[in-house]
C-alpha cells in the first residue's frame, strides 16, 4: 500500500538549484528510448574502467619484466603498490568534486570528458617505453604510474556521472533494474580484466594498455553524439574552493598514509611507525573534519551535508561504506589463499596461479551476475530495504562459512561459499544504489553519485590496508619459527635456515601474489647453490612454501573473516534502519514512502 507524505528534509538548495532540479521526461530518439542509450553507454564506461582497474592484478609481472625492474626490490614494492592502488586512490578522492562540477556544468559534458581523458591516458601508457631512452627502468615505471593516475582522473569522471545519468534517464520505478545492469558490468569488468591481462601480457605487456584504446575511442564518440543533458546545469553556483581543497587533500593524504603503512619501514615489516604515515592519517582526518565544518557554513557548499538528514540517503551510504570495508580486501586475501597455498598444493605452477585464481573465483562473479539485475528490478517494485538488508545478512553467512574451511579445502564447499557471497553482494548493491539516488534532489544527483562512489572506493582502500596489516602481523609472528623448522627438516644448515626464515613477509606475500615461487625468488642465489640438489628440489617444490605459510596465513584470515562478519551484520542493521521505500520529489507533496 502506498502512502503519500510531505517531504520536509532540508537539502540546503538555493532558489537557483530548485529551479534547475525540475523533473524531466525521458526522450525518444529514432524510435529508441533514450534511457537505453544512456544505460548502454554508461555501462560501457563502467566496464572499461573496471577492466582497466583489475587488469593490473595479473599483468604486473609482465610489466615489470618489460620495464627491467625487480618488483620485489625495495623500490620495486613501492612502484608495485602505486601501480595497483594509485588508480583507486585518485578515483576515490576526486569523485565528489567531479560530481558537483557536473551538477554545475553538465553531467553528460563531464562524462564525455572522462571518456576522452581515459582514452588519451591509455594511449600514453602504450607509448611510455618509447618516451624513455632505456625503454624502461625506474623512469619508465614513474611515467607509467603518472599516466595510470591520469587514467584514474578519467575514470573518476565516468564513475561520478554514470549513476546520475542513469537516474536522470530512468523513472524511479525502473532505476534499480538499470543500476543493477550497470553494476553487473563493473563485476564483469573485474573478471574480464583478469582474463585479458593473462592473455595479453603473455604476448606483449604493452597490449594491456592498448586494449582500452579502441573501446575508449568508440565510447568517447558515441557519448558525444548520443548522450544529451536531461537536466539543466546550474551555472549560477559558485565553486566551493575551500571545501574542494580540504576534501580532496584530506582524503588523498589519508589514503596515501594507509597505502604507505603496508610497506616495510626501517627494520619493521610494516610502515605504521613511519612519520609520513602518521602525518597522512592524522592530517587527513583533521582536514576531513574541517571539510565538514566548512560545508555546514558556506552558502553554496561542494556537497550538501544536510542530505544526510534524509534517512534513506544516510543509511544507504553508511551501509555501503561498511560493506566495502567488509568485502574490499576479500578478493586480495582470497587470491593470496589460492595463489600462495591452495593452487600450488593442487599441482598448479606458481607462474600459472594468477590466471587460475581468477578462474576459481568465478562463482562469486556468477552470484553477482544473477542477483544484481534481478534484485534491482524487484527493488523497483518492493523497495530496497529487505533486499539490501538480506544481501548483507547473506554476506555475513558467507564470511562465517569461510572461517570453517581448512587451508586445503574441497573446492565444492569453496564454490558454494563464493556463490553465496556473490549473491549477497548482488542483492545489496543495486537496490542500495537505487535507494540512494532516488532519495536526493535532481540538482544534487551528480555530487550524490560522487559521494556514493567515494564511500565505496574509500571503504575498499581502507579494507586493503586493514586486511593486509592483519596478514602481515600474523605472518611476522608465526612464519619465522614455522619456516625455520621446515628448512631445518629439509636439511638446510642452521645459519642459512635462520637467515631465510626471517625473510620479509611482505615480499613473500607479494611474490606469491605475482606468480613467483617465493623460495626461488627470495633465497639468495649463493645460498641456494650451496645446498644439496635434493634440498633445493624440496625447497622449490610446489608444497614447501604453501605448507610453511599455511598456519600463519590461516590465523590471519580467520581474524579478517570475523571482522567481515561483524561489519556485514552492522551494515545489515543500518540498511534495515533506512525505512520503507522513499522517492524524493521536487514537488514536496509528492515524495513517496512505501
C-alpha positions as CSV (number, residue, x, y, z in Angstrom):
1,X,0.0,0.0,0.0
2,X,1.4,3.4,-1.0
3,X,1.2,6.4,1.3
4,X,1.8,9.9,0.2
5,X,3.8,12.1,2.6
6,X,5.2,15.6,2.6
7,X,8.9,15.7,2.4
8,X,10.4,18.3,4.6
9,X,14.0,17.2,4.7
10,X,16.3,20.3,4.3
11,X,18.7,20.0,1.5
12,X,20.4,23.4,1.6
13,X,19.3,24.1,-2.0
14,X,19.3,27.6,-3.3
15,X,16.5,29.0,-5.4
16,X,18.5,28.5,-8.5
17,X,19.1,24.9,-7.6
18,X,15.4,24.4,-7.1
19,X,14.6,25.7,-10.5
20,X,17.3,23.6,-12.0
21,X,16.0,20.5,-10.5
22,X,12.6,20.1,-12.1
23,X,11.7,16.6,-13.2
24,X,12.5,15.7,-16.7
25,X,10.8,13.4,-19.2
26,X,12.8,10.6,-20.8
27,X,13.5,11.3,-24.5
28,X,12.9,9.0,-27.5
29,X,15.3,9.3,-30.4
30,X,14.7,7.5,-33.7
31,X,12.3,5.0,-32.1
32,X,14.7,4.0,-29.3
33,X,14.1,5.1,-25.8
34,X,16.9,7.5,-24.8
35,X,17.2,5.7,-21.4
36,X,18.6,2.6,-23.2
37,X,21.2,4.7,-25.0
38,X,22.2,6.2,-21.6
39,X,22.3,2.8,-19.9
40,X,24.4,1.1,-22.6
41,X,26.9,4.0,-22.9
42,X,27.4,4.4,-19.2
43,X,27.6,0.6,-18.8
44,X,30.4,0.6,-21.4
45,X,32.2,3.3,-19.4
46,X,31.9,1.4,-16.2
47,X,33.0,-1.9,-17.9
48,X,36.1,-0.2,-19.4
49,X,37.1,1.4,-16.0
50,X,36.6,-1.9,-14.1
51,X,38.5,-3.9,-16.6
52,X,41.4,-1.5,-16.6
53,X,41.5,-1.4,-12.8
54,X,41.7,-5.1,-12.5
55,X,43.9,-5.9,-15.4
56,X,46.9,-4.9,-13.3
57,X,46.4,-7.8,-10.8
58,X,47.6,-10.3,-13.3
59,X,49.8,-8.2,-15.7
60,X,52.3,-6.8,-13.2
61,X,54.9,-9.5,-13.5
62,X,55.0,-9.0,-17.3
63,X,55.0,-5.1,-16.9
64,X,58.0,-5.2,-14.5
65,X,59.8,-7.6,-16.7
66,X,59.2,-5.3,-19.7
67,X,60.5,-2.4,-17.6
68,X,63.5,-4.3,-16.4
69,X,62.7,-3.7,-12.7
70,X,62.5,-6.3,-9.9
71,X,59.1,-5.8,-8.3
72,X,60.4,-7.4,-5.0
73,X,63.3,-5.0,-4.6
74,X,62.8,-2.2,-2.0
75,X,62.0,0.4,-4.6
76,X,60.0,-2.2,-6.7
77,X,57.5,-2.8,-4.0
78,X,56.7,0.9,-3.8
79,X,56.2,1.1,-7.6
80,X,54.0,-2.0,-7.5
81,X,51.7,-0.6,-4.8
82,X,51.3,2.6,-6.8
83,X,50.5,0.6,-9.9
84,X,47.9,-1.4,-8.0
85,X,46.3,1.2,-5.8
86,X,47.1,4.6,-7.3
87,X,44.1,4.3,-9.7
88,X,41.7,3.7,-6.8
89,X,43.1,6.5,-4.7
90,X,42.6,9.0,-7.4
91,X,39.1,7.9,-8.3
92,X,38.1,7.9,-4.6
93,X,39.3,11.4,-3.9
94,X,38.0,13.3,-6.9
95,X,34.5,11.9,-7.4
96,X,32.6,14.2,-5.1
97,X,34.3,17.3,-6.6
98,X,33.7,15.9,-10.1
99,X,30.0,15.2,-9.2
100,X,29.4,18.7,-8.0
101,X,31.1,20.2,-11.1
102,X,28.9,18.0,-13.2
103,X,25.8,19.4,-11.5
104,X,27.0,22.9,-12.3
105,X,28.3,22.4,-15.9
106,X,26.5,19.3,-17.2
107,X,26.8,15.7,-16.3
108,X,27.0,14.4,-19.9
109,X,29.6,17.0,-20.8
110,X,32.0,16.0,-18.0
111,X,31.2,12.3,-18.5
112,X,32.3,12.8,-22.2
113,X,35.4,14.5,-20.9
114,X,36.1,11.5,-18.7
115,X,36.0,9.1,-21.7
116,X,38.4,11.3,-23.6
117,X,40.9,11.7,-20.7
118,X,40.8,8.0,-20.1
119,X,41.5,7.2,-23.7
120,X,44.4,9.7,-24.0
121,X,45.9,8.2,-20.9
122,X,45.7,4.7,-22.3
123,X,47.5,5.8,-25.5
124,X,50.2,7.4,-23.4
125,X,50.6,4.3,-21.3
126,X,51.1,2.2,-24.5
127,X,53.8,4.6,-25.8
128,X,55.6,5.0,-22.5
129,X,58.6,2.8,-23.4
130,X,59.2,5.0,-26.4
131,X,59.4,8.1,-24.3
132,X,62.3,6.7,-22.3
133,X,65.8,6.2,-23.9
134,X,66.4,2.9,-22.0
135,X,62.8,1.7,-22.7
136,X,62.1,1.2,-19.0
137,X,63.7,1.3,-15.6
138,X,62.6,3.4,-12.8
139,X,61.9,6.4,-15.1
140,X,59.7,4.3,-17.3
141,X,57.7,3.0,-14.3
142,X,57.3,6.5,-12.9
143,X,55.8,7.6,-16.2
144,X,53.5,4.6,-16.2
145,X,52.3,5.5,-12.7
146,X,51.7,9.1,-13.8
147,X,49.7,8.1,-16.8
148,X,47.9,5.5,-14.7
149,X,46.9,8.2,-12.3
150,X,45.6,10.2,-15.3
151,X,43.5,7.2,-16.2
152,X,42.1,7.4,-12.7
153,X,41.1,11.0,-13.3
154,X,39.2,10.0,-16.5
155,X,37.6,7.0,-14.6
156,X,36.6,9.5,-11.8
157,X,34.5,11.5,-14.3
158,X,32.9,8.3,-15.6
159,X,32.1,6.8,-12.1
160,X,30.9,10.2,-10.7
161,X,28.4,10.7,-13.5
162,X,27.3,7.3,-14.7
163,X,24.7,6.7,-12.0
164,X,23.5,10.3,-12.2
165,X,23.0,10.0,-15.9
166,X,21.1,6.7,-15.4
167,X,19.0,8.3,-12.7
168,X,18.1,11.2,-14.9
169,X,17.1,8.9,-17.8
170,X,15.1,6.3,-15.9
171,X,11.9,6.7,-13.9
172,X,12.1,5.8,-10.2
173,X,10.3,2.6,-10.8
174,X,13.0,1.4,-13.2
175,X,16.2,2.6,-11.7
176,X,17.0,-0.5,-9.6
177,X,17.0,-2.7,-12.7
178,X,19.1,-0.2,-14.7
179,X,21.6,0.3,-11.9
180,X,21.8,-3.5,-11.4
181,X,22.8,-4.0,-15.0
182,X,25.3,-1.2,-14.7
183,X,26.9,-2.7,-11.7
184,X,27.0,-6.2,-13.3
185,X,29.2,-4.6,-15.9
186,X,31.5,-3.5,-13.1
187,X,31.8,-7.1,-11.8
188,X,32.1,-8.3,-15.4
189,X,35.0,-5.9,-15.9
190,X,36.9,-7.3,-13.0
191,X,36.6,-10.8,-14.4
192,X,37.4,-9.6,-18.0
193,X,40.4,-7.8,-16.7
194,X,41.9,-10.9,-15.2
195,X,41.4,-12.9,-18.4
196,X,42.6,-10.2,-20.8
197,X,45.6,-9.5,-18.5
198,X,46.6,-13.1,-18.5
199,X,46.3,-13.5,-22.3
200,X,47.7,-10.1,-23.5
201,X,50.6,-9.9,-21.0
202,X,51.8,-13.3,-22.3
203,X,52.0,-11.8,-25.8
204,X,53.3,-8.3,-25.1
205,X,52.8,-6.4,-21.9
206,X,52.1,-3.2,-23.8
207,X,48.9,-4.7,-25.2
208,X,47.5,-4.5,-21.6
209,X,47.3,-0.7,-22.1
210,X,46.4,-0.8,-25.8
211,X,43.2,-2.8,-25.3
212,X,41.5,0.1,-23.7
213,X,42.1,2.5,-26.7
214,X,39.6,1.2,-29.3
215,X,36.8,0.9,-26.7
216,X,37.7,4.3,-25.3
217,X,37.6,5.9,-28.7
218,X,34.3,4.3,-29.6
219,X,32.8,5.2,-26.2
220,X,34.0,8.9,-26.5
221,X,32.5,9.4,-29.9
222,X,29.3,7.5,-29.0
223,X,28.8,9.5,-25.8
224,X,29.4,12.8,-27.6
225,X,26.9,12.0,-30.4
226,X,24.2,10.3,-28.5
227,X,24.1,11.4,-24.8
228,X,22.1,14.5,-24.1
229,X,21.7,16.5,-20.9
230,X,18.4,15.5,-19.2
231,X,18.6,18.2,-16.5
232,X,19.6,21.8,-16.8
233,X,23.0,22.6,-15.3
234,X,23.0,25.2,-12.6
235,X,25.8,27.6,-13.7
236,X,24.7,30.2,-11.2
237,X,26.5,28.3,-8.4
238,X,30.0,29.3,-7.2
239,X,32.7,26.8,-6.8
240,X,33.4,26.0,-3.1
241,X,37.2,26.2,-3.4
242,X,37.9,25.7,0.3
243,X,35.6,22.7,0.6
244,X,37.0,21.1,-2.5
245,X,40.6,21.6,-1.3
246,X,40.1,20.3,2.2
247,X,38.1,17.2,1.0
248,X,40.5,16.3,-1.9
249,X,43.7,16.9,0.1
250,X,42.4,15.3,3.3
251,X,41.2,12.1,1.6
252,X,44.2,11.9,-0.6
253,X,46.8,12.1,2.2
254,X,44.7,9.8,4.4
255,X,44.6,7.1,1.7
256,X,48.3,7.6,0.9
257,X,49.1,7.2,4.5
258,X,47.1,3.9,4.6
259,X,48.8,2.7,1.4
260,X,52.3,3.6,2.7
261,X,51.6,1.8,6.0
262,X,51.6,-1.6,4.3
263,X,55.2,-1.1,3.1
264,X,58.2,-2.0,5.2
265,X,59.9,0.8,7.0
266,X,63.4,0.7,8.5
267,X,63.7,-2.6,10.3
268,X,60.0,-3.1,10.6
269,X,57.9,-5.3,8.3
270,X,55.3,-2.5,8.1
271,X,55.3,1.3,8.0
272,X,52.9,2.2,10.8
273,X,55.8,3.9,12.7
274,X,56.7,5.9,9.6
275,X,56.2,9.7,10.4
276,X,54.8,10.1,6.9
277,X,52.1,7.5,7.6
278,X,51.1,9.1,10.9
279,X,51.1,12.6,9.4
280,X,49.0,11.4,6.5
281,X,46.4,9.6,8.6
282,X,46.0,12.2,11.3
283,X,46.4,15.1,8.9
284,X,43.8,13.6,6.6
285,X,41.3,13.1,9.4
286,X,41.8,16.7,10.6
287,X,41.2,18.1,7.1
288,X,38.1,16.0,6.6
289,X,36.7,17.3,9.9
290,X,37.5,20.8,8.7
291,X,35.7,20.0,5.4
292,X,32.5,19.0,7.3
293,X,32.6,22.3,9.3
294,X,33.2,24.3,6.2
295,X,30.3,22.6,4.3
296,X,27.9,23.4,7.0
297,X,28.7,27.1,7.0
298,X,29.2,28.2,3.4
299,X,26.3,29.4,1.3
300,X,27.0,27.1,-1.7
301,X,28.9,24.0,-0.5
302,X,30.5,21.5,-2.6
303,X,28.3,18.8,-1.1
304,X,25.1,19.4,0.9
305,X,25.8,17.5,4.1
306,X,22.3,18.2,5.1
307,X,21.4,15.4,2.7
308,X,22.5,13.1,5.4
309,X,19.3,14.1,7.3
310,X,17.5,12.1,4.7
311,X,17.4,8.7,6.3
312,X,17.4,6.7,3.1
313,X,20.5,8.6,1.9
314,X,22.4,8.4,5.1
315,X,21.7,4.7,5.9
316,X,22.4,3.7,2.3
317,X,25.8,5.4,2.3
318,X,26.8,4.2,5.7
319,X,25.9,0.6,5.0
320,X,27.7,0.9,1.6
321,X,30.9,2.1,3.4
322,X,30.7,-0.7,6.0
323,X,30.1,-3.3,3.3
324,X,33.0,-2.0,1.3
325,X,35.3,-2.4,4.2
326,X,34.0,-5.9,4.8
327,X,34.5,-7.1,1.2
328,X,37.0,-4.7,-0.3
329,X,40.0,-6.8,0.7
330,X,38.2,-10.1,0.1
331,X,39.5,-10.6,-3.4
332,X,43.0,-9.8,-2.3
333,X,43.1,-12.2,0.6
334,X,41.3,-15.0,-1.4
335,X,43.9,-14.5,-4.1
336,X,46.7,-14.9,-1.6
337,X,45.0,-18.0,-0.2
338,X,44.6,-19.5,-3.7
339,X,47.9,-18.5,-5.2
340,X,50.1,-18.9,-2.2
341,X,48.6,-22.2,-0.8
342,X,45.7,-24.0,-2.5
343,X,46.6,-23.9,-6.2
344,X,50.3,-24.9,-5.7
345,X,49.2,-27.8,-3.4
346,X,46.9,-29.0,-6.2
347,X,49.6,-29.1,-8.9
348,X,49.5,-25.7,-10.4
349,X,52.8,-23.9,-11.2
350,X,53.3,-20.7,-9.4
351,X,53.6,-18.9,-12.7
352,X,50.0,-20.0,-13.7
353,X,48.3,-19.2,-10.4
354,X,47.3,-15.6,-11.1
355,X,45.1,-16.6,-14.0
356,X,43.7,-19.7,-12.3
357,X,42.9,-17.7,-9.1
358,X,40.7,-15.5,-11.3
359,X,39.0,-18.5,-12.8
360,X,38.4,-20.2,-9.5
361,X,36.7,-17.1,-8.2
362,X,34.1,-17.2,-11.0
363,X,31.3,-18.4,-8.7
364,X,31.4,-15.1,-6.8
365,X,31.0,-13.2,-10.1
366,X,28.2,-15.5,-11.2
367,X,26.3,-14.9,-8.0
368,X,26.5,-11.2,-8.5
369,X,25.5,-11.5,-12.2
370,X,22.3,-13.3,-11.2
371,X,21.4,-11.3,-8.1
372,X,22.3,-7.8,-9.2
373,X,19.8,-7.2,-12.0
374,X,17.0,-9.4,-10.5
375,X,17.1,-7.8,-7.1
376,X,17.5,-4.4,-8.6
377,X,14.3,-4.9,-10.7
378,X,12.4,-6.3,-7.7
379,X,13.5,-3.4,-5.5
380,X,11.9,-1.0,-8.1
381,X,8.6,-2.7,-7.1
382,X,9.0,-3.5,-3.4
383,X,11.7,-1.1,-2.2
384,X,15.4,-1.6,-1.3
385,X,15.1,-2.3,2.4
386,X,14.6,-6.1,2.5
387,X,16.9,-6.9,-0.4
388,X,19.8,-4.7,0.8
389,X,19.4,-6.0,4.3
390,X,19.1,-9.6,3.2
391,X,22.2,-9.2,1.0
392,X,24.3,-8.1,3.9
393,X,23.0,-11.0,6.1
394,X,23.8,-13.4,3.3
395,X,27.3,-11.9,3.0
396,X,27.8,-12.4,6.8
397,X,26.8,-16.0,6.4
398,X,29.4,-16.4,3.6
399,X,32.2,-14.9,5.6
400,X,31.2,-17.1,8.5
401,X,31.4,-20.2,6.3
402,X,34.8,-19.2,5.0
403,X,36.0,-19.4,8.6
404,X,35.1,-23.1,8.7
405,X,37.2,-24.1,5.7
406,X,40.7,-25.7,6.2
407,X,43.6,-24.3,4.3
408,X,43.5,-27.3,1.9
409,X,39.7,-27.2,1.3
410,X,37.5,-29.2,-1.0
411,X,36.5,-27.0,-4.0
412,X,32.8,-27.9,-3.8
413,X,32.4,-26.2,-0.5
414,X,34.5,-23.2,-1.6
415,X,32.4,-22.9,-4.8
416,X,29.1,-22.6,-2.8
417,X,30.5,-20.2,-0.3
418,X,31.7,-17.9,-3.1
419,X,28.3,-18.2,-4.8
420,X,26.6,-17.1,-1.5
421,X,29.0,-14.1,-1.2
422,X,28.3,-13.1,-4.8
423,X,24.5,-13.4,-4.3
424,X,24.7,-11.4,-1.2
425,X,26.7,-8.6,-2.8
426,X,24.4,-8.6,-5.8
427,X,21.3,-8.4,-3.5
428,X,22.8,-5.4,-1.7
429,X,24.5,-3.4,-4.5
430,X,21.8,-2.5,-7.0
431,X,18.9,-1.9,-4.6
432,X,21.1,0.2,-2.2
433,X,22.4,2.3,-5.1
434,X,18.9,2.9,-6.4
435,X,17.6,3.8,-3.0
436,X,20.5,6.4,-2.5
437,X,19.9,8.0,-5.9
438,X,16.1,8.0,-5.5
439,X,16.4,9.9,-2.2
440,X,18.1,13.1,-3.4
441,X,17.0,16.1,-5.4
442,X,17.8,16.3,-9.1
443,X,20.2,19.2,-8.7
444,X,22.3,17.1,-6.3
445,X,22.5,13.8,-8.2
446,X,26.0,14.4,-9.6
447,X,27.5,15.2,-6.2
448,X,25.5,12.4,-4.5
449,X,26.6,9.9,-7.1
450,X,30.2,11.0,-6.5
451,X,29.7,10.7,-2.7
452,X,28.3,7.2,-3.1
453,X,31.3,6.1,-5.2
454,X,33.7,7.8,-2.7
455,X,32.3,5.9,0.2
456,X,32.6,2.7,-1.8
457,X,36.2,3.3,-3.0
458,X,37.4,4.7,0.3
459,X,36.0,1.7,2.1
460,X,37.7,-0.7,-0.3
461,X,41.1,1.1,0.1
462,X,40.7,1.1,3.9
463,X,39.8,-2.6,3.7
464,X,43.0,-3.4,1.7
465,X,45.1,-1.6,4.3
466,X,43.3,-3.2,7.2
467,X,43.4,-6.8,5.9
468,X,47.0,-6.6,4.6
469,X,48.1,-5.3,8.0
470,X,46.4,-8.2,9.8
471,X,48.0,-10.6,7.3
472,X,51.5,-9.2,7.7
473,X,51.2,-9.1,11.5
474,X,50.2,-12.8,11.6
475,X,53.0,-13.7,9.2
476,X,55.6,-11.8,11.2
477,X,54.6,-13.6,14.4
478,X,54.2,-17.2,13.1
479,X,56.2,-17.5,9.8
480,X,59.8,-17.4,11.1
481,X,59.6,-20.3,13.5
482,X,57.4,-22.4,11.2
483,X,59.6,-21.7,8.2
484,X,62.8,-22.3,10.2
485,X,61.6,-25.7,11.4
486,X,60.7,-26.7,7.8
487,X,64.1,-25.5,6.5
488,X,66.0,-27.5,9.2
489,X,63.9,-30.6,8.4
490,X,64.7,-30.2,4.7
491,X,68.5,-30.2,5.5
492,X,69.3,-26.5,5.3
493,X,72.2,-25.6,7.7
494,X,71.1,-23.7,10.8
495,X,72.8,-20.4,9.8
496,X,71.2,-20.3,6.4
497,X,67.8,-21.5,7.8
498,X,67.7,-18.6,10.3
499,X,68.6,-16.1,7.5
500,X,65.9,-17.4,5.1
501,X,63.3,-17.8,7.9
502,X,63.5,-14.1,8.6
503,X,62.7,-13.0,5.0
504,X,60.3,-10.1,4.6
505,X,56.7,-11.5,4.9
506,X,55.6,-8.6,2.7
507,X,58.0,-9.7,0.0
508,X,56.9,-13.4,0.4
509,X,53.2,-12.5,0.0
510,X,53.8,-10.3,-3.0
511,X,56.0,-13.0,-4.6
512,X,53.0,-15.4,-4.3
513,X,50.6,-12.7,-5.5
514,X,52.7,-12.0,-8.6
515,X,53.0,-15.7,-9.5
516,X,56.6,-16.2,-8.5
517,X,57.9,-19.2,-6.5
518,X,58.8,-17.3,-3.3
519,X,61.6,-19.6,-2.2
520,X,63.3,-19.3,-5.6
521,X,62.8,-15.6,-5.7
522,X,63.7,-14.6,-2.1
523,X,66.5,-17.0,-1.2
524,X,69.9,-15.6,-2.4
525,X,71.4,-17.5,-5.3
526,X,74.7,-18.1,-3.4
527,X,72.8,-19.7,-0.5
528,X,70.6,-21.8,-2.8
529,X,73.5,-23.0,-5.0
530,X,75.4,-24.1,-1.8
531,X,72.7,-26.5,-0.8
532,X,72.5,-30.2,-1.9
533,X,70.4,-30.9,-5.0
534,X,67.8,-32.8,-3.0
535,X,67.4,-29.9,-0.6
536,X,67.0,-27.4,-3.5
537,X,64.3,-29.7,-5.0
538,X,62.4,-29.8,-1.7
539,X,62.6,-26.0,-1.2
540,X,61.5,-25.2,-4.8
541,X,58.6,-27.8,-4.8
542,X,55.0,-26.7,-5.0
543,X,54.3,-27.9,-1.5
544,X,57.1,-26.5,0.7
545,X,56.2,-22.8,0.7
546,X,52.4,-23.4,1.0
547,X,52.8,-25.8,3.9
548,X,55.2,-23.4,5.6
549,X,52.9,-20.3,5.4
550,X,49.5,-22.0,5.8
551,X,49.3,-21.8,9.6
552,X,50.3,-18.1,9.7
553,X,48.1,-17.1,6.8
554,X,45.0,-19.0,8.1
555,X,45.3,-17.5,11.6
556,X,45.2,-14.0,10.0
557,X,42.4,-14.9,7.6
558,X,40.2,-16.1,10.4
559,X,40.6,-12.7,12.1
560,X,39.9,-10.9,8.8
561,X,36.8,-13.0,8.2
562,X,35.4,-12.4,11.7
563,X,35.8,-8.7,11.1
564,X,33.9,-9.0,7.8
565,X,31.2,-10.9,9.6
566,X,30.8,-8.2,12.2
567,X,30.9,-5.4,9.6
568,X,28.3,-7.1,7.5
569,X,25.9,-7.6,10.4
570,X,26.3,-3.9,11.3
571,X,25.7,-2.9,7.7
572,X,22.6,-5.1,7.6
573,X,21.2,-3.3,10.7
574,X,22.0,0.1,9.3
575,X,20.4,-0.9,6.0
576,X,17.2,-2.1,7.7
577,X,17.0,1.3,9.5
578,X,16.6,3.1,6.2
579,X,12.8,2.5,6.5
580,X,10.4,1.8,3.7
581,X,10.7,2.8,0.1
582,X,11.4,6.5,-0.3
583,X,11.5,8.6,-3.5
584,X,12.4,12.3,-3.5
585,X,10.1,14.5,-5.4
586,X,10.8,18.1,-6.3
587,X,7.1,18.7,-5.5
588,X,7.2,18.4,-1.7
589,X,3.7,16.9,-1.7
590,X,4.7,14.0,-3.9
591,X,7.6,12.4,-2.0
592,X,6.6,8.8,-1.6
593,X,7.2,6.2,1.0
594,X,6.0,2.7,0.9
